[in-house]
Amino acid sequence: MVSAAKRVFRLLLLGALVLCGAASASAFTITRTSSPIFYFDTGVNPQLRGMYVSYQITNTGAAQPDVWVRLDTSGGNVTLAANEDGLFQFGPMATGETRTAFFYIQATTQTATPQSQTVRVFPTRPPATELASASFTMTVAETIQANANKVVTTVAGPDPPGLGGIVTMTVTGATGSIGAAKILSFTPASFAAWRADVFELTSSSFVLSGGNNGTFVNQLLIPASAITSTSNTNYTLTYTFRATGSASAPIAVDPFGFLSSGTQVKHTTVDTVYIQPPVNSLTMSKSASAAQVYVGGIVTYTLRLTNSGAYDSTIAEFTDTLPSSPATPTYVTGSSAYNGVAIANPAVSGAVLTWVGSFIIPAGQSRDLTFRVTIPATEGTYTNSAVARIGSTQIDGTLNTSDNSPASVNVQAVRPPTITLVKSAAASGAFVPGTDIVYTITFSNTGGVAAQSLTIVDIIPVSDSGTGVVRTTLEPFDELHPAGRRRHLRPERDLRRMAADG
């Protein structure tokens, strides 16, 4: 017999194996790729109190359909900036794939006290079950301006940019002589009022030439180990933003670099340029394959996005809310398609279906997301509504992104008609060949909706014995009964046929 101690050990071992399996199924590594020091300057106007941070996320476990990253701050001195929600959506992540999440933070005062930041990874939009987390600290240091170190900024892309489209910022400059600390830290924005909710930073690429050389992708801090010379180094910084929100006025662009200069860290100067507010050119409509269906039937819904602009746009999410009254329809697994190509099933939370990814709508075109649902066995009108999202901005039935006008469609579920047919002859018994027989067909609808476009098919026996059985069935007009000839009758009309007709 197995002792109680051994049984306990086996249970603990089994539990450990289960936990290991769960960890390997959703494992991530999180690495900071930005400065551990928040550099700011309160001696200039406007003050430099904002800074982007970047975190590299690698999926070392199973593929995930919709990964989200959240940044939480604590310590009181360094927090999320006013226009930063602290959420970054990756969408699907394959095993081994690496992405970078960017967040805009702000500082109030200089402090050597470590300020905490926790990066958390989720399988869907938080709140949700956390897949991984890592904590980091940073301090806040005052800097001064290096008047001779000026950057040149250009902004490329549509002017004004289209909502859901891409805006590229290019910054060029030179480091001058690099101090012994070899600090080269960059941020595409430094003002507290920067609209991180309108332009979401999605990538960065830094190219060094001259005294130092190299390309650094999605790293806001050049590693000191990559700085092999203190000689003047030219740099070209390329930042990519996605227009995810709206604004009422042009937005100032304010990229800065914080560079070692002697024993200090000094920041660059910049001539402010402006980006026009994004313009929405997307609308959504919704349709159903039928306005009326029988209870228990299947309906195909179509979510159509139309891009009336001159530039491509990308949708990150579709959300469809199934009705809960008079009952709740059921999504048909495997029925989703975008632009005619099958896509993964949506995430289902109660009556809400959510599809995530990068759904491109080319300029001047429309794209459809289709799916099917099964209507319950409850009669009534089912109202189904849907919206799309670019970041936190809702795309719906109007160009106005703030009026909350979901695209919707009604489907009426009804019981099918209940048709009763009765056929009788004017006389009974044996019939004399050559004489007329009068048949009367009576039918009625005892339930459900009104029956329309009906065809009655009368099957005449092919035998010439005169004693064959005469049957009446209800079929579609275009279906030929295999057992005999079809006869199309109309309501309340006598049919005269010879019994011996072959």
C-alpha positions as CSV (number, residue, x, y, z in Angstrom):
1,M,0.0,0.0,0.0
2,V,1.1,3.6,-0.7
3,S,1.7,5.5,2.5
4,A,-0.1,8.8,3.2
5,A,3.2,10.7,3.0
6,K,3.9,9.3,-0.5
7,R,0.4,10.1,-1.6
8,V,0.8,13.7,-0.4
9,F,4.2,13.9,-2.2
10,R,2.6,12.6,-5.4
11,L,-0.2,15.1,-5.2
12,L,2.3,17.9,-4.6
13,L,4.4,16.7,-7.6
14,L,1.3,16.6,-9.8
15,G,0.3,20.1,-8.7
16,A,3.8,21.3,-9.5
17,L,3.7,19.7,-12.9
18,V,0.3,21.3,-13.6
19,L,1.6,24.7,-12.6
20,C,4.7,24.3,-14.8
21,G,2.5,23.3,-17.7
22,A,0.3,26.4,-17.1
23,A,3.4,28.6,-16.9
24,S,4.9,27.3,-20.2
25,A,1.5,27.7,-21.9
26,S,1.6,31.5,-21.3
27,A,5.2,32.6,-20.6
28,F,6.6,36.0,-21.4
29,T,9.9,37.9,-20.8
30,I,9.8,41.6,-20.2
31,T,12.8,43.9,-20.8
32,R,13.1,47.7,-20.4
33,T,14.6,49.4,-23.5
34,S,14.4,53.0,-22.3
35,S,16.3,55.0,-19.7
36,P,16.1,54.1,-16.0
37,I,16.4,57.8,-15.3
38,F,13.7,60.3,-16.0
39,Y,15.4,63.4,-17.4
40,F,13.4,66.6,-17.1
41,D,14.0,70.4,-17.1
42,T,11.8,72.8,-15.1
43,G,14.0,75.8,-16.1
44,V,12.6,76.1,-19.6
45,N,9.2,77.1,-20.9
46,P,7.3,74.9,-21.5
47,Q,8.8,72.6,-18.9
48,L,10.1,69.2,-20.0
49,R,8.0,66.9,-17.7
50,G,7.1,64.1,-20.1
51,M,9.0,61.1,-21.4
52,Y,8.3,57.9,-23.3
53,V,9.3,54.5,-21.9
54,S,9.6,51.3,-23.8
55,Y,9.3,47.7,-22.8
56,Q,10.1,44.7,-25.0
57,I,7.7,41.8,-24.6
58,T,8.7,38.3,-25.9
59,N,6.2,35.4,-26.0
60,T,8.1,32.3,-24.9
61,G,5.0,30.2,-24.5
62,A,2.0,29.3,-26.6
63,A,0.6,31.5,-29.3
64,Q,-1.9,34.1,-27.9
65,P,-4.8,35.6,-29.9
66,D,-4.9,39.0,-28.3
67,V,-2.2,40.3,-26.0
68,W,-2.5,43.5,-24.0
69,V,0.1,45.2,-21.9
70,R,-0.6,47.6,-19.0
71,L,1.8,49.9,-17.2
72,D,1.1,50.6,-13.5
73,T,3.1,53.3,-11.6
74,S,3.6,53.9,-7.9
75,G,5.7,56.2,-5.8
76,G,3.8,59.4,-6.5
77,N,6.5,61.3,-8.4
78,V,6.3,59.5,-11.7
79,T,2.9,58.6,-13.1
80,L,1.1,58.0,-16.4
81,A,0.8,61.3,-18.3
82,A,-2.6,63.0,-18.4
83,N,-3.4,61.7,-21.9
84,E,-2.0,58.2,-21.5
85,D,-4.3,55.4,-20.5
86,G,-1.5,52.9,-19.7
87,L,-2.8,50.2,-22.2
88,F,-1.1,48.9,-25.3
89,Q,-2.6,46.3,-27.5
90,F,-0.5,43.9,-29.5
91,G,-3.2,41.6,-30.8
92,P,-2.2,38.1,-31.8
93,M,1.4,37.0,-30.8
94,A,3.0,33.9,-32.1
95,T,5.4,31.7,-30.1
96,G,8.8,33.4,-30.0
97,E,7.5,36.7,-31.3
98,T,8.8,40.0,-29.7
99,R,6.9,43.3,-29.6
100,T,7.5,46.6,-27.9
101,A,5.0,48.5,-25.8
102,F,5.4,52.3,-25.5
103,F,3.9,54.5,-22.7
104,Y,4.0,58.2,-22.0
105,I,4.8,59.2,-18.4
106,Q,5.3,62.4,-16.5
107,A,7.3,63.6,-13.4
108,T,6.5,66.3,-10.9
109,T,9.8,66.9,-9.1
110,Q,13.4,65.7,-9.0
111,T,13.9,62.7,-6.7
112,A,16.5,60.0,-6.0
113,T,13.9,57.9,-4.4
114,P,13.2,54.9,-6.8
115,Q,9.8,55.2,-8.5
116,S,8.2,51.9,-9.3
117,Q,6.7,50.7,-12.6
118,T,5.0,47.4,-13.1
119,V,4.5,46.0,-16.6
120,R,1.7,43.5,-16.8
121,V,0.7,41.2,-19.7
122,F,-2.9,40.0,-20.3
123,P,-4.6,37.7,-22.8
124,T,-7.3,40.3,-23.5
125,R,-8.3,43.8,-22.6
126,P,-7.8,44.3,-18.8
127,P,-9.3,43.6,-16.4
128,A,-8.4,40.0,-17.2
129,T,-6.3,37.2,-15.8
130,E,-2.7,38.3,-15.7
131,L,-0.2,36.2,-17.8
132,A,3.1,37.8,-16.7
133,S,4.5,40.9,-14.9
134,A,7.8,42.5,-14.1
135,S,8.7,45.5,-11.9
136,F,11.2,48.3,-12.6
137,T,12.3,51.4,-10.9
138,M,13.5,54.8,-12.1
139,T,14.8,58.0,-10.6
140,V,14.2,61.6,-11.7
141,A,17.0,64.0,-12.6
142,E,17.1,67.6,-13.6
143,T,19.0,68.5,-16.7
144,I,20.0,71.7,-18.5
145,Q,19.7,72.7,-22.1
146,A,22.6,72.5,-24.5
147,N,21.9,75.5,-26.7
148,A,24.3,74.4,-29.4
149,N,22.7,71.0,-29.7
150,K,19.7,71.4,-31.9
151,V,17.6,68.8,-33.7
152,V,15.7,69.1,-36.9
153,T,12.3,67.6,-37.0
154,T,10.1,66.7,-39.9
155,V,6.7,65.0,-40.0
156,A,5.7,62.9,-43.0
157,G,2.3,61.4,-43.8
158,P,-1.1,62.7,-44.7
159,D,-1.8,66.3,-43.8
160,P,-4.2,66.1,-42.0
161,P,-3.6,62.5,-41.1
162,G,-6.5,60.0,-41.4
163,L,-7.8,58.3,-38.3
164,G,-6.3,54.8,-38.2
165,G,-3.5,55.9,-40.5
166,I,0.3,56.3,-40.0
167,V,2.3,59.4,-39.2
168,T,6.1,59.3,-39.3
169,M,8.4,61.7,-37.4
170,T,12.0,62.0,-38.4
171,V,14.6,63.7,-36.1
172,T,18.1,64.5,-37.2
173,G,21.0,65.9,-35.1
174,A,24.5,65.4,-33.7
175,T,25.7,64.5,-30.3
176,G,28.8,66.6,-30.1
177,S,31.5,65.2,-27.9
178,I,30.0,62.4,-25.8
179,G,30.7,62.4,-22.1
180,A,32.2,59.5,-20.2
181,A,28.8,58.2,-19.0
182,K,27.9,57.5,-22.7
183,I,24.2,58.3,-22.1
184,L,22.1,58.7,-25.3
185,S,18.5,58.7,-24.3
186,F,15.7,59.9,-26.7
187,T,12.0,60.6,-26.5
188,P,9.6,61.7,-29.2
189,A,7.7,63.9,-26.8
190,S,8.6,65.8,-23.6
191,F,5.7,68.2,-22.9
192,A,3.1,67.2,-20.3
193,A,0.3,68.2,-22.7
194,W,1.5,65.8,-25.5
195,R,-1.6,64.0,-26.9
196,A,-0.6,60.4,-26.4
197,D,-4.3,59.5,-26.8
198,V,-4.4,61.0,-30.3
199,F,-1.0,59.7,-31.7
200,E,0.0,56.3,-30.4
201,L,3.8,55.5,-30.6
202,T,4.2,52.2,-32.4
203,S,7.9,51.9,-33.3
204,S,11.2,53.7,-33.2
205,S,14.4,53.2,-35.2
206,F,17.7,55.0,-34.5
207,V,20.6,55.1,-36.9
208,L,24.1,56.4,-35.8
209,S,26.9,57.4,-38.1
210,G,30.2,59.1,-37.8
211,G,31.9,58.6,-34.4
212,N,29.6,55.6,-33.7
213,N,27.6,53.4,-36.0
214,G,24.7,51.2,-35.6
215,T,20.9,50.7,-35.9
216,F,18.8,50.3,-32.9
217,V,15.1,49.3,-33.3
218,N,12.5,50.0,-30.6
219,Q,15.1,51.2,-28.1
220,L,14.8,54.7,-26.7
221,L,18.1,54.3,-24.9
222,I,21.3,53.5,-26.8
223,P,23.2,50.9,-24.8
224,A,26.5,52.3,-23.4
225,S,28.2,49.2,-24.7
226,A,27.3,50.3,-28.2
227,I,29.1,53.6,-27.8
228,T,32.7,52.8,-28.7
229,S,33.8,56.4,-29.3
230,T,33.2,59.7,-27.6
231,S,33.6,61.6,-30.9
232,N,30.7,63.5,-32.4
233,T,28.1,61.2,-33.7
234,N,25.3,61.9,-36.2
235,Y,21.9,60.4,-35.6
236,T,18.6,59.9,-37.5
237,L,15.7,59.0,-35.3
238,T,12.5,57.7,-36.9
239,Y,9.3,57.4,-34.9
240,T,6.1,55.9,-36.2
241,F,2.7,56.9,-34.8
242,R,-0.8,55.6,-35.4
243,A,-3.6,58.2,-35.4
244,T,-6.0,56.8,-32.8
245,G,-8.0,59.8,-31.6
246,S,-9.3,63.2,-32.4
247,A,-8.4,66.7,-31.4
248,S,-9.8,70.2,-31.9
249,A,-6.5,71.9,-32.6
250,P,-3.0,71.2,-34.1
251,I,-0.7,69.3,-31.8
252,A,2.8,70.4,-31.0
253,V,5.6,67.9,-31.8
254,D,8.5,68.1,-29.3
255,P,11.1,65.4,-29.6
256,F,14.2,65.6,-27.4
257,G,17.5,63.9,-26.8
258,F,19.3,63.7,-23.4
259,L,23.0,63.3,-24.1
260,S,26.2,62.9,-22.0
261,S,28.1,66.2,-22.3
262,G,31.2,66.3,-20.1
263,T,30.1,65.2,-16.6
264,Q,26.5,66.3,-17.1
265,V,23.5,65.2,-19.1
266,K,22.1,67.9,-21.3
267,H,19.1,68.0,-23.6
268,T,18.7,69.2,-27.1
269,T,16.7,72.2,-28.3
270,V,13.9,72.0,-30.9
271,D,11.9,74.2,-33.2
272,T,8.3,73.1,-32.5
273,V,6.3,71.8,-35.5
274,Y,2.7,70.8,-35.5
275,I,0.6,67.9,-36.6
276,Q,-3.0,68.6,-37.8
277,P,-5.8,66.8,-35.9
278,P,-6.7,63.4,-37.5
279,V,-9.7,63.3,-39.7
280,N,-12.1,60.3,-39.6
281,S,-13.2,58.9,-43.0
282,L,-14.6,55.6,-41.7
283,T,-18.2,54.5,-41.1
284,M,-19.8,51.2,-40.3
285,S,-23.1,49.7,-41.5
286,K,-24.7,46.4,-40.5
287,S,-27.0,44.1,-42.4
288,A,-28.6,40.7,-42.1
289,S,-29.1,38.0,-44.7
290,A,-32.8,38.1,-44.0
291,A,-35.2,40.5,-42.3
292,Q,-37.4,37.6,-41.2
293,V,-36.4,34.1,-40.3
294,Y,-38.1,31.1,-38.7
295,V,-37.2,30.5,-35.0
296,G,-34.2,28.2,-34.7
297,G,-32.9,29.4,-38.1
298,I,-29.4,30.8,-38.9
299,V,-28.7,34.4,-39.9
300,T,-25.6,35.8,-41.6
301,Y,-24.6,39.3,-40.3
302,T,-22.3,41.6,-42.3
303,L,-20.3,44.5,-40.7
304,R,-19.3,46.7,-43.5
305,L,-16.6,49.4,-43.0
306,T,-16.3,52.1,-45.7
307,N,-13.3,54.3,-46.0
308,S,-14.2,57.5,-47.9
309,G,-10.8,59.0,-47.4
310,A,-7.7,59.2,-49.6
311,Y,-5.5,57.0,-47.3
312,D,-5.7,53.5,-46.0
313,S,-6.9,53.0,-42.4
314,T,-6.5,50.1,-40.0
315,I,-9.1,48.9,-37.5
316,A,-7.8,47.1,-34.4
317,E,-11.1,45.7,-33.1
318,F,-14.7,44.8,-34.0
319,T,-17.2,44.5,-31.3
320,D,-20.7,43.0,-31.9
321,T,-23.3,42.9,-29.2
322,L,-25.9,40.1,-29.6
323,P,-29.3,40.9,-28.2
324,S,-30.4,39.5,-24.9
325,S,-34.1,40.0,-25.6
326,P,-36.4,38.3,-26.4
327,A,-33.6,35.7,-26.1
328,T,-29.9,35.5,-26.9
329,P,-28.7,34.1,-30.3
330,T,-25.7,31.8,-30.4
331,Y,-22.5,32.4,-32.5
332,V,-21.8,29.7,-35.1
333,T,-18.3,28.5,-34.5
334,G,-16.0,28.8,-37.5
335,S,-18.3,31.2,-39.4
336,S,-16.2,34.4,-39.3
337,A,-14.5,35.9,-42.4
338,Y,-12.9,39.3,-43.3
339,N,-12.9,40.4,-46.9
340,G,-14.0,36.8,-47.8
341,V,-11.1,35.1,-46.0
342,A,-11.7,33.0,-42.9
343,I,-10.5,34.5,-39.6
344,A,-10.4,33.2,-36.0
345,N,-13.5,33.0,-33.9
346,P,-14.2,36.1,-31.8
347,A,-13.6,36.3,-28.1
348,V,-17.0,35.7,-26.5
349,S,-17.9,37.4,-23.3
350,G,-21.6,37.0,-22.5
351,A,-23.4,38.5,-25.5
352,V,-20.4,40.4,-26.7
353,L,-18.3,39.1,-29.6
354,T,-14.8,40.7,-30.1
355,W,-12.5,40.3,-33.1
356,V,-9.0,41.8,-32.8
357,G,-6.2,42.2,-35.3
358,S,-5.1,44.6,-38.0
359,F,-8.0,45.0,-40.4
360,I,-7.0,47.2,-43.3
361,I,-9.6,49.2,-45.2
362,P,-8.0,50.7,-48.3
363,A,-8.7,54.2,-49.3
364,G,-12.0,54.6,-51.2
365,Q,-13.1,51.0,-50.5
366,S,-15.2,48.9,-48.2
367,R,-14.4,45.7,-46.3
368,D,-16.8,43.2,-44.8
369,L,-16.6,41.2,-41.7
370,T,-19.2,38.4,-41.8
371,F,-20.4,35.8,-39.3
372,R,-23.4,33.6,-38.6
373,V,-25.6,33.2,-35.5
374,T,-28.4,30.8,-34.6
375,I,-31.7,32.5,-33.7
376,P,-33.3,31.0,-30.6
377,A,-36.7,29.3,-30.5
378,T,-38.3,32.4,-29.2
379,E,-40.4,34.7,-31.4
380,G,-39.8,38.4,-31.5
381,T,-37.5,41.1,-32.9
382,Y,-33.8,40.7,-32.4
383,T,-31.8,43.9,-32.6
384,N,-28.1,43.4,-33.2
385,S,-25.5,46.3,-32.9
386,A,-21.8,46.7,-33.6
387,V,-18.9,49.2,-33.5
388,A,-15.3,49.1,-34.5
389,R,-12.3,50.7,-32.6
390,I,-9.1,52.4,-33.4
391,G,-7.4,52.6,-30.1
392,S,-10.0,54.0,-27.7
393,T,-11.8,55.8,-30.6
394,Q,-15.2,54.3,-31.6
395,I,-16.1,53.9,-35.3
396,D,-19.8,53.5,-35.9
397,G,-22.6,54.6,-38.2
398,T,-21.5,58.2,-38.5
399,L,-18.3,60.1,-39.2
400,N,-18.6,61.8,-35.8
401,T,-16.5,59.7,-33.4
402,S,-18.2,61.1,-30.2
403,D,-21.9,60.6,-30.9
404,N,-22.1,56.8,-30.0
405,S,-24.2,55.7,-33.0
406,P,-23.6,51.9,-33.3
407,A,-24.5,50.2,-36.6
408,S,-27.6,48.1,-36.0
409,V,-30.1,45.8,-37.8
410,N,-33.3,44.1,-36.8
411,V,-34.3,40.5,-37.5
412,Q,-37.8,39.2,-36.8
413,A,-38.0,35.6,-35.7
414,V,-41.4,33.9,-36.4
415,R,-42.9,30.5,-36.3
416,P,-43.3,28.8,-39.7
417,P,-46.8,28.5,-41.1
418,T,-48.8,25.3,-40.2
419,I,-50.5,24.2,-43.4
420,T,-53.4,21.7,-43.2
421,L,-54.5,20.1,-46.5
422,V,-57.7,18.1,-47.1
423,K,-58.6,16.5,-50.4
424,S,-61.9,14.9,-51.2
425,A,-63.8,13.6,-54.2
426,A,-67.4,14.5,-55.2
427,A,-68.3,10.8,-55.1
428,S,-66.9,7.6,-53.7
429,G,-66.6,4.0,-54.8
430,A,-65.9,2.8,-58.3
431,F,-65.8,5.3,-61.2
432,V,-66.8,4.6,-64.8
433,P,-64.0,5.3,-67.2
434,G,-64.7,8.3,-69.4
435,T,-66.6,10.3,-66.7
436,D,-65.4,13.3,-64.8
437,I,-64.3,13.2,-61.2
438,V,-64.5,16.4,-59.2
439,Y,-61.8,16.8,-56.5
440,T,-61.8,19.5,-53.9
441,I,-58.6,20.6,-52.1
442,T,-59.1,22.6,-48.9
443,F,-56.1,24.0,-47.0
444,S,-55.7,26.3,-44.0
445,N,-52.9,27.9,-41.9
446,T,-53.4,27.1,-38.3
447,G,-50.4,28.9,-36.9
448,G,-47.2,30.9,-37.5
449,V,-46.8,33.6,-40.2
450,A,-48.9,34.0,-43.3
451,A,-48.0,31.4,-46.0
452,Q,-47.0,33.0,-49.3
453,S,-46.1,31.8,-52.7
454,L,-47.3,28.3,-52.1
455,T,-47.5,25.6,-54.8
456,I,-49.8,22.5,-54.4
457,V,-48.6,19.5,-56.3
458,D,-51.2,16.9,-57.1
459,I,-49.8,13.4,-57.8
460,I,-51.9,11.5,-60.4
461,P,-51.5,7.7,-60.3
462,V,-49.9,6.3,-63.5
463,S,-51.9,3.1,-63.3
464,D,-55.0,2.7,-65.6
465,S,-56.9,0.5,-63.1
466,G,-58.8,3.5,-61.8
467,T,-58.2,2.4,-58.2
468,G,-54.9,4.1,-57.5
469,V,-54.4,6.3,-54.4
470,V,-54.5,10.0,-55.0
471,R,-52.2,12.0,-52.7
472,T,-51.6,15.8,-52.3
473,T,-48.3,17.3,-51.0
474,L,-47.0,20.8,-50.5
475,E,-43.6,21.5,-52.3
476,P,-41.6,24.4,-53.8
477,F,-42.8,25.3,-57.2
478,D,-39.6,24.3,-58.9
479,E,-39.3,20.8,-57.4
480,L,-40.6,17.9,-59.6
481,H,-42.0,15.0,-57.5
482,P,-40.2,11.8,-58.6
483,A,-43.2,9.6,-58.2
484,G,-45.5,11.1,-60.8
485,R,-46.7,14.2,-62.7
486,R,-47.0,17.5,-61.0
487,R,-50.2,19.5,-61.1
488,H,-50.2,23.1,-59.9
489,L,-53.5,24.1,-58.3
490,R,-54.7,27.4,-57.0
491,P,-56.8,27.9,-53.7
492,E,-60.5,27.2,-54.0
493,R,-60.3,25.8,-57.5
494,D,-61.8,22.5,-58.5
495,L,-59.5,20.1,-60.3
496,R,-61.2,17.8,-62.9
497,R,-59.2,14.9,-64.0
498,M,-60.0,11.5,-65.5
499,A,-59.1,8.7,-63.2
500,A,-57.9,6.7,-66.0
501,D,-55.5,9.4,-67.3
502,G,-52.0,7.7,-67.5
